[in-house]
Structures are given as C-alpha cells and as structure tokens.
Amino acid sequence: MPVDAHLAVHLKDYQPTNFIVSHVELHVILDAELTIIQSRLHLTPRPGSKGTLMLDGEDLTLVSIAIDGRMLTEADYIYAKNKLTIHAPPPQAFSVEVTQGCNPTANSKLSGLYLSNGTYCTQMEAEGFRRFAFMYDRPDVMATYTVRIDAPISLPVLLCNGNLVSSTKSTAKHRHVVVWHDPHPKPTYLFALVAGDLAGVDDSFTTSEGRHVSLGIHVEKGKEDRCAWAMQSLKASMLWDEERFGRCYDLDVFNIVAVSDFNMGAMENKGLNIFNDKYILARPDTATDNDYMNIERIIAHEYFHNWTGNRITCRDWFQLCLKEGLTVFRDQEFISDVRSRAVKRIEDVKVLRARQFPEDQGPLAHAVRPTSYIEINNFYTPTIYEKAAEICRMLLTMLGREGFHQGTDVFFDRHDGEAATVEDFLACMADASGRDFTQFARWFAQAGTPIVTVKTSFDEAAQEFQAIISQHTPDTPGQGDKEPLHMPLALGLLDNEGRELPLLTRENAVLHGGILELTTSALTLTFRNIVQKPVLSINRSFSSPVILNSDATDDDLLLLMSHDSDSFNRWEAAQTCARRLLQKAYRAEQHDVQAFAEALKQSLKSASLDNAFKALMLQLPAEAEIAATLARDVDADRLHQTHSGLFQAVALHMAPQLRQVLDESTETDVYSADTKGTARRSLRLAALKLLSHGDAESALSVAQGDFNAVRNMTLEAGALGAVLHLGGHHVDAMLDAFYQRHAQDHLLVDKWFMLAAAKPSQNIEALTRHPGFNFKIPNRVNALIGGFTSGNPAAFHAADGSGYEIVANVIIFVNALNPQVASRLATSFRSWNQYDRTRREQSTAQMRRILATPGCSKDVFEIISRTLA
C-alpha cells in the first residue's frame, strides 16, 4: 500500500501534552519564496509529566533554535518525520525561540501559508499551522498570541487575530510593520494571517454590552460593490446571537477576508474569518438566490463559532462534531428565525438525505464521534456537521427552547476558555435539566441511520387506535449489534377530514407536547376515544434523523399531503408518495400517478401555503435517493429512465397549472433577496423544470425568455439549469452565451462548468482542457466533478465505466496538487456497491487504480481504502 495504514490516530490514546504553552510571540517577515517566521513559545512543564518536548513541523526550513536565549546545537534536538524533538528541556518555565521558513508560492496544498492571486493567506484547520511554524499543532493547546507582521508596502492590508496594537512604516526599506494581539487563548487551528493589496468595506456594530466593534470585509479591488449582503448578514448574525443565546462579541474588531483559492467554504479564525469568496460576493447580476442564502448562512455559521468553537473549542479532533454540530444547529436556527422555519427545515433534511444518509448507509459510514482516523481532513463530513446538528435539535425537542438554552448557558459558563468534549456538553445539558442522557450519548458513538418501523391497527368496537413503533440501526463497517437509541418522535393524529385529534393514550395521559421519547427496541401506543380510523403523522418536523417505514396507505399519504398541520410531514407525505411511485415503476409494477398529481395541484392552489413551500412540493426525489431505497444491483440506466418517466407523467397531468404559475410569476420588480422574492422565483423555476419534462417546447420558450432578459442571475442560471436535460442546439447556444457573457468573472465561470458538466452527453475530458479550466483552483474542480456526478448521474454511472474513469483520472491528477480536494472527490464512489455487477466491477477497477498510483496521499488512501473495504 502507498500509505502506512498503521499511522491511524485513536481516541483511546489521547494524552495531554508534556508542556503547557501560555503565550506565543511571532515575528513574520513575508516573502513570496521564503517567508521567515521567528517564534517564541512560553512553556511550563505539566505537573507530573516528564520527557522530551516534541513539536509538529512539516515542509519547514529550520534555521535556528534557542532556549531562554541559549542557542542549541544539533546534539540538543532532532528534526525528522515532521517532528522537532528537543531532548532535555528545562524542568521549570522557559521559552523556546525558533527561526524557521516556508515557501508560500510553492504551497499548492493551500494548507498553512500560501499565495492566492498576490495575497498571502493562511488555512490552519485542521493541521496547517505545522506548515507555518513549529508548535504543538493540536486543538487542546490554547495560548494567547502577539504577532508582528513585516511586509512590503505593496501589501497595505496586514491582518491577524485579535486587536491591532500598532502600525509603523519604513519608507527607506519600502516595508511596514503591524502588531496584533489576541487576548483570548486559542489553539493553532484558529490562527490566521492575511497580507495583500485589498479593498475594504467598513461598518460597525455596538454590542448589547456597549462594546463598539469595527467591522471590515476585505476583497479584491473592484469587488467592493458585492459585499453589502455579506455585511448585512454579519450584523444580523451578531444581533441574533445576542438575542437568542445571550452571546456578545468580545473583540474591538471583526474582519472577514475573501479569497478565490480556498479548500473550505470558510474558516472561523478568531476575529479574522477567511472565506472562499463565493460565500461573500453577491450582486443580483452575479449571484443567485441560493448564493445569497448560502452567504447569509455561512457568515452566520462562522460568526457563531466565536463561542461554539473559539471561546470553547474541542479537546481533540475526535470532538470535531461538538463544535461543528452545535454551530450548524445554531446557523439553522438563525435562518429559520429570519426566513421561513418550515421551508428551512425541509431544506436541511433534503441536504441530510442527499449527503449524510448515503454516507451512513455505505462503506464510509462512521460515528458522529469517530474512534480513529488516518487523515483528520477526511472527517469534515456530513456526519460530523449535519448529523451532529440533528443531535442538538433532538435535545432542543426534548428539553424545549428554554431548557435547551439553560443547558447551553451552563456549557458557556463552565467551559469558557477551555477545550471541551462531547461528555462535557451532555453533562451540562443533564445538570441544567435534571435528566439522564447516558443512553442518548449513543447517537455520538453508533454509526448508521436508524430505521423506525410503524405498524398500526384500529379497533372500532373499543374505539382504540394502536401503533407499534420499533427501531433498528443496521450494521455498519466495524459496528454490529447496535443498541436502542433515545429518540424523540413528534406525533399527531388526523381524522378522515384532516382535523387534529387529541393524543389520549389508554392510560388517560396526553403525550407531553406531542412528543414520544422512544428508548426501547419497540413499544406500543394505544390511543382511546377514536371513533374512526385516523391517520398517524409521525416524526413531525423530522424530530429524529431516521428512515421511517410506515404502513400508511397511499390514501393516508394523500390526506397528509393535503391537511397535515405539520409542514414538514405534509411535504414528506408527497416525497413518500413519489418514492413509492418510482419504486413501482422501476420494478415494472402497476402504478398510477394521477392521484399524486391531483394532490400536487391542490397544493399549488392553496392560498395558505407560501410559494417556497409549493416549490419544494414540485421537486421529486433525486435518482441517488431512490437508488438507496432499492435492493442491490440497481440498473442506473433503468433508474434514470424511470425517474424521467415519472417527471414526464406528473408534468403531463399538471401542465396547465404549471403554465399558470409561469404566467403569474414573471419578474417585474427590482431584485430583492428577501423571503418573498426568493420564494416567487423558486416556484417559477420549479414549475419550469417540471414542465420541461411534459411540454419541452413551451418550457424551452420560457427558459429562453428568462435567460435572454438577463434580469438577474437567479433566473438566468436557473432557466438554463431547468432545461439542460433537454440537450440540443438551443441548450448548447444558451451554454455558449452564458460563458461568453461571464468569462471574466471567476465565480460565474465556476457556475458554467457545473452547468456544462450536467448536460447529457457532455464530454467531461474536453472540459478539463477548456481554456477556463484550472486543476489548481478547488472551486473549479469541485464545480466540474460535482456537476458531473450529481447533475449527470446517467453519465457518471455509464455501464462502460467511462464516467468512473473520468473521475478517477481527475482524482489522480489533483492528488499531486491538493490532497484535500482529491480526497473529497474520492467520496464520489461511496455508493458504488448499490449498483449492478458490471458497474461494481468498473468502479472497483478505477478505485484500485487510484490506490496503485505512486504518490497516493494518505487523504485519498483513507477514503478509497475504506470505500473498498
């Protein structure tokens, strides 16, 4: 194997460091090819510990080492295998001074310090600091920092964490120096430094505690007019965190820097957030509604990390789910409060099912808190983020908003300035509520998506309705015989006219708030005073992240679609109907879409439903979601034909109503990213896409009109995306026009590659040779391969294996440049074993080819080897 699998890190092996670092002083002398970093670490031996001082370092040029001013000789230390080991450190407090260098220009991994379009930028999470300076590069080592940055005056903007202490210029040497100090202890992964010739957009915010905070967003010159929405979102986030969680900002400045080359979406570095610029820059003619909403959400997410991640960080990387899950939950709540809670909940579940459920059900399944890893960057996964957020939401469901906030208050008070664990968080929730979460903790330890099965019966004579509810979590790699989980299930009963019934059990008790807490493998609920067979609405608001197998009839689902007071379950009933129709069609069983289409028509007519919800009702489950519900040996071609056939059948039934939606939703007003405008456009595009399957000529005409009008990017890109599947010269002409219009805007070129890759019969290899393509730009690579694997599944799963070969070729090439990006592309193969024998053999051959490639990184090795296991 190209990588030693025995290099795995294990949770059980955690040990604190031998030395405590209290303060770090850095003097950074920026140079494109050899930046010099002079560091002074103030250390104290940990009580009871003995041994050497071992610091992390990777790809660094070591110049000198001293302890308390005494230069060390080569006999005093050794630098090997990415470790700097000092053999005999003093037994009392001391300082280590190290002079080291790194090459920002040669850093194509974009981890550590690198150059991006002339701007120096850092990315330290998870283990990038070791590529910058020798240090304990782990999250439980928290220290205060004072940083001196020395740079040419051609780089006027010099930023770091904390507050600005001083700024001086030396005209003779054409350089200038700034000093930053961060009074809040932080781990290395939250360190950030930026230097460049950037434009700034400034504003301010006064906290409820009276602190005046200077706000700055720094972007490439000429893009200042695309920052207003990001600034508005930042201020809204700061206000919301004060009002909802009582958390105020704690520095005098808050800076955001947007760069085009960035491995992640954004990074929450203390006081200096660094963003992929796709999540900052927005203007109606360059950004879609979805871009605006992503900016709003991700700005909030990174800001909320100031408390859930920065002030309280994670003890080790196995606790990554704690900071990320809690912060995702908080950003979800923020968007729910400022937009539509019902729509936001559905959108979050769609993401969970599209990204996390396949992970949980495949060879890459892992616990929310894993027990081992080879490369920590591979565990920035949907399970760590989205599933962990669902765990927080279950706590909110069980404790109520007030009880949950009492628990977080205890957490903030008890662990401020510390590196915490999952156990610490659950202990705070338990202490605040007086409840025992011992069983609930299994959610963090057990991988896999639980399956909840519901069987109902009605005794008309006794006027009793019975529901037997059971749970089971399937085996996952390395885990079998799962224990029952503690899960809240929100319930409701509807009569045959859709009215809510009281939840009176046989014991004459009302379920508290309509919530059943399932803790056993199975239980029976018996509801009394039921005169007619009701319809059970279960797991309302998706109260637990489970797969629900219910004996609800098609008629039951149609009633829920029309009348359920819970918006999520109303939408879920429609999705379940669609899944059943697709499964029957795939198996060539008799099925009828008319009743389903009629129910969708009623949803479109309903004045009580908002447009965004109606748009979601028109979106049928994706092919990948249906593949996961079928038995093994899925024929991807037949599934694609089945999926297209259902779209066509529904569209033919609903064509008049869809045309009416298009007639009534023409864009006339000035663009606004508010909830009303976004909802109107989302419904228009959903109707257009569905209509294109039943009346291609009409849909293409509308799409061309919206595309050519160029009113805003939402309709321009959305209209093109809605008809891409039609192919043909009209679609080709629209694609060509889109590129010609926007070839000078790198973010819109990314959109073009994603759209182009999703077009049927697209030559993906030719796109990699397109003048606008660059393997060194993460966004460009992700757009191309993401557009292909997600937007063009029939081509990706081509029976001849050509789709798998294309993706493997890109992974192999990118692995040599940027292993983090390559490993994320490698997850494209995660569901390979769902498909038929021919496709399994084709995908297996490509994965083995990737592993056999010389220089296969541990990032890619871990993903592919686990996928094949």
N, C-alpha and C positions, 0 to 999 in steps of 0.2 A: 504494500500500500504506500502511496506517496506521502502519507501523513501518519505519524505515530498515534494510533487511537488511544494509547495509554496516557496521553497527555491530558486526559479529561480531568476537570476540576469537580470536586464533590462537596455538596453541602455539609455532609457529616465531618469533613476535615477542617471546617472553619476554625481558625485560631486568630486572636488579636495579634497585632504587630509587637515586636520586642521593644519598640521605641514609640513614644508619643511625639508627634510634630505639633507644636503650638503655633508657630508663625513661619511664614515663608516670605523671603525677600527675593525679588527677581529684577535683574537688570538686563533688558532685551535690546540688543543692538541689531536692528533689522538690516538684512542684506539678502538679495534675491537668491544667491547661491550658497552663502554661508552666513546664516544668522547666528550670532553668538549670544548665548544665554548664561549669565552669571547668576547662580542661585546660592542662597544661604538658607539652610534649613535649621531651625531651632528645635532641638530634640531633647527629650528626657527619657531615661530608661524606664520601662514599665515596671512597677513593683513586682518583684518575684521572677522577672524574666531575665534570662541570660543568653548570650550568644552573639552572633555577628549582626552587623547592620547590612541588610540586603535591599537595595533599591532597584526599581524597574527602569530599564532603558532600552530603546530599540532604534536602530539606524541612527545613532548619535555619534558625533566625533568628540571623544573625551580629550580635553586639553589639560586640565589640572584638577587636583583635589587637595583640600586642606581641612584640618580640624582645629577650630579655635585659632586660625591663622597659621598653623604649622603645616607646611606642605608635606604631603605623603609621597612616599616612594612606591615603585611598582611592587615592592615586597609587602606593602601595607594593604593592598587591595587587589582584586581581580575583576575584570570586566569580560564576561563570557556568557553566552546563551541568554542574552537580553537581561542580565542581572549584573549590577555593580555591588560587589561584596567587600565591605571593609572589615578586616579580620578582628581587630581589637579596639572597638570604640570605647570611649571613657565610661566609667561607671556612674558618672553624675551628668547633670545637664551640660550640653555642649552644642556647638554649631558646626555644620558641615558646609564648606564652601566649594562649589563645583563650577568649573567653567566648561561648557560644552557647546557644540554647534550642530545645526541641522540645515538641510537644503530644501527650502520651500518650493523652489522651481521644479525639482525632481519628484516632488511628492504627488504622484498621481493617485495614491490611495485616498486622498482628501481626509486623512486622519492625522491629527497633530497640527503643525503649522504649514500652510500651503498658500500658493499664489493663485488667485482667481481673477482673471481679467485685470491684472495690475493691482489688485487689492490683497493684502495679507489677511488671512482668515484662519481661525482655528476651529477644529472639531475634536473635542476631548472625550466625549462619551462614545464607547464605554472605556476604552483603554488607549486613548490617543495622547495623553499627557506624557507617557513614556517615550513618545516620538519627538518630544519637545525638550524635556529635562529629566534628569534622574530624580526619582521620587517614589514613595510608596503610592503606586497608582491603583488605588482601591477605594471604594466609597466610604469605608468606616474611618478613614484617616482625615479628620476635619481640622483645618487650620485657617487662621486669618492670613491675608496676603497684602503685601505692599509691592507695587510693580512700577518700575521705571522703564519707560519706552523711549529709545533713542532711534530716530528715523530721519531720512531726508525730508527737507521742507516740501518736496514734491508730493509728499504724503501728508496733507494738512490735518486729516482726521485721525487721531490716535485714541483708541478706546480700550478700556479694560473694565473689570468688575469693580463695583463699589462706587465711591465718590472721588471726584477729581481733587487732588491735593495741590498740584502746582503745574505750571506750564511755562517753559522758557525757550527762547530761540537763540541760535548761534549763527548769525548771518555769515560769519567768516567761513565756517565749515559747511554752510548750507544744510544744517541739520537742526532739529529741535527736539526737546525732551519734555515728556509729561510724566507725572507721578500719580498713580491711582492707589487708593487704599480701600479695602473691603473689610469692614469691622465684623462681619458675620462669618464665623467659621464655615468652611465649605470643603468638600472633597475635590480632588483633582479634576474629576469629570465635569465640574461646573466652572472651571477656569475658562476664560475667553479673552482673546486679544484680536483687535482689528486695526489695520492701518491702511489708509487709502485716500484717494482724491475723490471724495464722495460728496453728494449733495445732501442737505439736511432739511427735514420738515420738523418744525418745533411746535410744541404746545405745552400745556401744564395741567396739573391736577392737584387739588388740595384734598388731603385725606380727612376723614371724619375726626382724626386726632389732631388736625391742624397743621400737618406737615405739607409744605409746598414742594411738589415734585416736578422737576423739569423733564419733559418727555421729548425724545428725539427719534425719528426714523431716518435712517441713512441709506441712500440708494445711489445707483449710478446717475451721473448728471444727465439731465433731460427727462428724468422719470419722476420728478417731484410731484407732478400733477396726478400721479397714480397712487398716491399714499393716503388720500383723505379717508377712504373707507377703513384702512388699517388703523389709523389714528382714532377714528370714531369708535371702532371696535375695542381698542385698548382702553379707552376711557370708560366705555360701558362695562368692560370686564372688571376694572378696578372698583367701580361703584357697586356692581353686583356682589363682588366678594365681600365687601364691607357689609352690605345689607343682608345677604343670605347667610354668610358664615362668620361675620364679625372679624374678618381678616383685613388689616390695613397694610399698605406698602410701607417698607422700612428703610429706604434709602432716599437721598435727595435727588437722584437722577434715575431715569429708566430709559435705556437705549435699545433700539432694535436696528440691526443691520441686515440688509437683504443682499444675497449674493446668488449668482446663477449656477455655480458649481457647488453642490452640497449633497452629501449622501443621504441625508434625512430630510424630513419636512421642515423641521425647526428644532432649536435647542434652547433650553431654559436657563442657560448660564446666568448666574446671579447678577441682576442689574443690567446685563448685556445679552439680550436674546439675539441669536443669529438664525436667520430664516432663509430657506430656499425662496428665491424671490417670487416664485409662482404663488406663494401664500402671503404676499404683501401687495404686489402691484395689481391695481384694478382701475379700469375706466370702462364705461359702458361699451365702447367700441373695441375693447381688447379683452374683456373678461366676461364670462358667462355668469348667470345667476348662481350656478354651482360653485364657480370660483369665488364669488362674493361670500357665499355661505361658508366655504372652506376657510377663507381668510378670517371671517368672524369667529369661527370655531377654534382654529389653531392659534390665533392671537390669544384667545381666552385660555386655551389649554396651557400654553407656555407661561402665561402670566400666573395662572392658578398654581403652577408648580412652585412659585415663590414660597408658598407654605407647604404644599404637599409634594415634596421633592427636594427643596432647597433648605428651608428652615428645619424641616425634618426630612432627612434623606434615608437611604436604605443601607442596612448594616453590611450587606454583601450583595452581589448581583443576583443571587437566588431570590432576594426580596424585591426584585425589579417590579413585580406585579403590584406591590404595595403602592409605590409612588405613581406608577402609570395607571393602574386600575382606578385608584381613588381620583386621580386628576381627570381621566376620561369621564368618569361618572360626573364630576363637577362641571366639565365643559358641556356634557349632555344636558345637565340641569339648567345651565345658563341659556343655552339655545332654546330649551323648552319654555323658559320663562319669557324670553324676548320675542319668540316666534310662536308657532303652534305646537303645543305639547303633544297632541295626538299625532300629528304628522311627524314630528321629530322621533317619537317612539317607534313608529313604523320604519322610518329610515334607518334608525340604529339597528333594528332587528334585521332588516334587509342586509346591512353590512355584516352583521354577525353571521348570518346564514351563508352569505356569499364567500366570506373569508375564514371565519373561525370554525364553523361546523365541518367543512371539508378537512381542515387540519385535524380536528378532533376525531374524525372518522377514518383517517388514513395513517400511513406509516410515520408521519411526522407528529403524531399526537404526543403531547407532553402535558404534565401537570401545570396548573397555573403557577405554582412554585416548583420548578424542576428540582431534581436532586443532583443533576450533574450536567456538565456541558464541556465541549471542546473549545468552541469559539463563542463568546458571550454575544457577539453581534448577531448571531443566528437566533437569539431568543428575544429579539424585538418583534414579537409575533402577535397575530390577532388574539391568541390565547392570553398572552401577557397583558394586552391592552383591553380588548373588548370583553373577553370573558371575565377578567378581573373586575371590570366596571359593573358587569351584571351581578357579581357577588356583592359589591357595595349596594347596588339597587335592591337586592333581596333584603339586606339589613334595613334599608330605609322602609321597605314594605312591611317588615315585621315590627319595627320599632316606631314607625310613624315619623313625620318630619321632625317634630320636636325631640323625640327620643334619639333619633339619629344625630341631630345637631348637638345634643348633650354629650353623646359619645365622642364626636369629633372635637368638641371643646376640651374634654379630658385629654384626648390624644395630643392636641396642640399644646396644652399647658404642661403635660407630663414629659413630653419628648422634644420640646423646642430646643434646637441646637444639638440634636443627637442623631445617630444613625439607628433606625428602628427596624423591627422585624414584623412579620405577619402576626406573630403571637402578641407582640406589644399592642398592635392595633385592635385585635379581637379582645384583649384584656381590658382595654379602655371602653369598648362597647359593652362588655359584660359588667364592668364596675359601674358604668353610668346607668345601666338599665336593670341591673339585678338579675340578668338572665345568663344561662349557661350556653356558650357557643362551642362547646367541645366537639359535638357532632357536626356542627356547621363548618368547622375547620376542615372537614374532609373535602370541601369544594376546592381548597387550595392544593390538596395532595393527590386527588384522584383525577386522572385524565379521562377524556371521553365525554360525549354528550349523553346525559341520561335520557332514557325513553320512559315516558309516563303513559300508561295504558288505562283507558277508562271504559268500563262496561256498565251499562245502565239497564234498569228494568222498572216497570211500573205495575203496581198492584191497585187496580181501580177499586176493588171492593174495600181494601184497607185505606185507600187514599194515601198511598205511600209511594214515593219515588226513591229508588235505591241506586247509588253509584259506587261501584267497586273501583278504587283507584290504586294502582300499583306502580312501582318504579323499578327500573333496572338499568345499570350502566354497563354497556358491552365491554369486553376485554379490549385493551389497547396494548401496544408494544411494551413489554416489560411489566404489565399490570393485568392481573386477572382477579376474579372473585371480589368484585367491588362491593363495598359496604353501603347500606342505605344512606342517602343524603338527607339533610334537613332543608326542605324547600317550601317556600310559601306559594300557595296556589290560590289566586283570586277567583272567586266563583260567583255565578249568578244563575238564576232560573228564569226562563221566559215561558209564558203561556202561548197558546197557539195563535194569538194575535200580537205577540211580541211584547207583552207587558211584563214588567218585573214582578216576581213572586217573592214573598218573604222566605228567608232561608231558615226555616224552623226544622230542627232535627228531631228525631224520635224522643230525645232526652229533653225536649222542650227548651232547647238552647239556641240562641242565634249566633251563627259564626261571627266572631269579632271582626267587624269591618268587612265582612265577606271574604275573609282570609282563612284558608285551611293551611295549617303547617304540617306537612307530611314528613314524618320522621321514620316510619317503618317501611318495610318492603311493600306492604299493602294495607289498606283499611277500607271499611265500608261506611258510607254515609247514607242515612235513611232520612228523607225529608217527609214530613207529615202534612196533613191538610191539603193534599194535592188532588184536585178533582179531575183534572185531565192530564194526560201525559205531557210533561213540559219538555223544554229543550235546555240542556245544560250548556252554559257558557263558562268554560274553564280556562285557567291561565290567562285571565284578563290582563291587559297591559303587558303581556309577556312577563308575568311576575316571577317566573323562573326560567332560566335558559335551557329548555328541554325540547325534545321531539315529542309531540303529542300524537298518540294513536288512539283515536276515539271511535266509538261505534255510532257516531252521529250519522244520520241518513242524509242523502242529498237534499231532501226536503228540509231537514233540520238546518243544514248549512245555508240554504236559500233564505230561511226565516232569519237566521243570524245576520246574513248579508243585508237584509232589509231593515231590521229592527233593533239589533243589539245596541244597548246604550253605551257599551264599551267600544270606542272607535277602533282600537287595535283588533279586537275579536271580530268586528264587522269586516275589516279588511282581511283578517286571517281566514274567515269563512270563504271569502272569494278566492284566496290563494289555494285553500284546500280543495275547493271545487275544481279549480284549474289543474291542480296536480293530479287529481283523480281522473279527469278527462284525458290528460296527457298520458298517464299510465295505461289507461284502457286503450287509447289509440295506438300506443307503441306496441301493445300486446295483441293488437288487431281484435280487440273485444268491442262489443256494441257500445256505443256511447252517443249521447245527444247533447249538443251544445246550446240548444235553443233556450232552455230554461235558465241556463247560466247567463246567456247573452241578455235575456229579458231582465234578469236581476241587475245586470250592469246598466241597462237602460234606465231602470228606476233610480239607480244611484246618481246617474247624470242629471236626472230631472229634479232630484231632491234639493229644495231650497235651504235645508238645514245643514247640508254638507258643504264645506268650503272647497274651492277649486283645487287646492293642493291635494286634498284627500281624494277627490274624484280622479285626479291624475294617477295617484297610486293604485286606485281600483282598476284602472285600464292597463296596468303593467303586469303582464303574466310572468310566472316563474321562469327563471333562466334555464337553459339547457343543462348546465352543470348541476343545478339544484335537483332537476328531475333525474339525472343520471345517478345521483346519490341515493335516490329512493327506489331504484330498480335493482333487481338482482345482478350479480356479477355477470360479466360477458356482455356488457352493453355495446350495441352496434351504433357507433356515433353517427353514421350516415342515416340510419333509420330514425334515430332520435331527432336529428336535425330536420328531417322531412316531417316527422310527427309534430314537432314544435311549430314549424312554419305552417303546417296544415291547420293547427288549432287557431293560430293567429288569423289565418285566412277565413276560417269558418266563423269566428266571432266577428271579424270585420265585416263580412257579408251581411250578417244579421243586424249589425249596428250602423251600417254605412250612412243612413240618413241622419242619425243622431250625431255621428262624428262630423259630418259636413256642417251640421248646425253649430256645433262647438267652434269649428274653424271660422264660420261666418261671423260668430258673435265675439270672437277673441282677437280680432285684428288689432295690431299695435297702433295706437294713435297718440298716446300720451308720451311725454318726455320720460325717458327711462328712469325707473326708481328701483332700488334693490330691496324695497320694503316687502313685507309679507304678502300684501295684496297683489302687487305687480308680479312678484315671483310666482305666486300661485296661478295667476292668469296665464302666464307663459308656459308654466309646467303642464297645465291642462291642454293648452294648444298643441304642444309638441307631442304629448302622449297620444292625443287624438290623431295627429298627423301620422305618427309612426304606425298606429294600429290600422288606420285607413289605408296606408300604403300596401298592406297585405291583401286588402279586398278590392280596392279601386286604385290601382297603381297610377293610372293616367291622371285622375283628379289630385291625388296626393302629390305627384311629381309637379303638377302645375302650381299648387300652393307652395310647395317647397322652393321651387324656383323663384316665385314671387317674393317670399320672405328672404331668401338668400340674396337676391339681386337688390332688394330695397336697402340692405345694409343699415337697418335701423339700430341694431345693437348686436353684440357678439352672441348673445343667448340665442337669438333667432337665426343668425347667420350660420353658426356652427350646428345648432340644433336641427335646423331644416336639412342640412346636408347629412347629418347623422341619421335622421329619420328615414331617409331613402337610400342609404348606402347599400343595403342588401339587394336593391333592385339591379344594381350594376348598370352597364350600358353606357352609351356615349354621352347621355345627358349628365349622368353622375360623374363620369370622367371629366366632363367640361367644368362642372362645379368644383371638383377637387383641384383641377389646374388653376381655376380662377382664385380659389382660396389661397393657394400658395403664392401666386403672383401678387395678390393684394398684400400679403403679410410676410413676405420673405425676409424683411428686415427686422422683424420682431421675434426674438428667440422663443418666447413663450407661445406665440401663435404657430411658429414652426413646429414646436412640440405637439400642439393640437393637430396640426396637419398630418404628422407622422402617425399619430394614434388613429385618426380617421382613415388615412390611406391604408394602414395595416388591417383595418376591419373590413375593407372592401372585398367581396368574393373574388376569387381567382387572382388576388394580388400577388405579385412577385416580391416576396419579402427580401430575398437576397439582393434584388435590384435596388430596393430601398436602402440597404446598407451601403450601397455605392453611390447613393444620391449626393449631390454636392452639399446639401444641407445637413447630412448626417455626420455625426462625430461620436465614435465609441468612447471618448473621454468625458462626455457630458452625461452624467447619470440621468437627468430628466429626459434626454433624447433617447437613450437606450430603453429606459422604462416605458416611454410612450410607444415606441415601436413594438417591443415584445409584449407589453400589456395590451395594446390594441389588437395584436395578433392572437394571443392565447385566450383572451377574454371576449374580444369582439368578433372573432372569426373562428369559432370552435370547430366548425366542419373542416377547415383547412389545417388547423393545428393537429386535429386527430385524423388526418388523412390516412387511409388504410395502407398506403405505400410507405409510410413513415417519414415522408418528406418534411412534414411540419415539425416533428420531433428533431430531425436532423438540423433544421434551420436554427431552432432554439439552442441545441447543443453547440453548434458552431459559435453562436454569439457568446454563450457562457464560457467556452474555452478561450475565446479571444479576450473577453473582458476580464477574466480571471487574472490575466497577467498585468492588467492595468489597475483594477479596483476590485479586490476580492469581495468586499461587502456587497457591491452591486451584483456581482456574478452569483453570489450565494442566494440573493433574493430572486434572481431569475430562475435559479435551480428549483425553487418551490413550484414552478410551473408543472413539474412532473408528479406532484404529490398525490394525484388521484389516478395514477396510471393503472393500478390493479383493478379498477372498476370496469375496464373495457375488455373487449373480446381478446381471444388468444393472439390473433395477428397483431393487434395494437400493443398488447403487453410485450410481445417479443420485440417489436420495433422500438418501443420506448426503453426497454431494458438494455438493448444493444447500445443505444445512444448514451444512457447513463453510465454504462461500463466504459464506453469510450472516453467520457469525461474524466472518470476516475483514473484511467490509464494514461492520461495526458501528463507529460513531465511538467513539474511545477504546479500541480493541482494544490491550491491553497487549503489550509485547514478549514476555512469558511465553507468552501464548496464541498470538500471531502465530507464534512459532517452532514450536510444536507443530503447529498446524494447517497452516501452510505446508509443513512437512516431510512431514506426512501426505499432503497432496495432491500433492506433487512426483512 
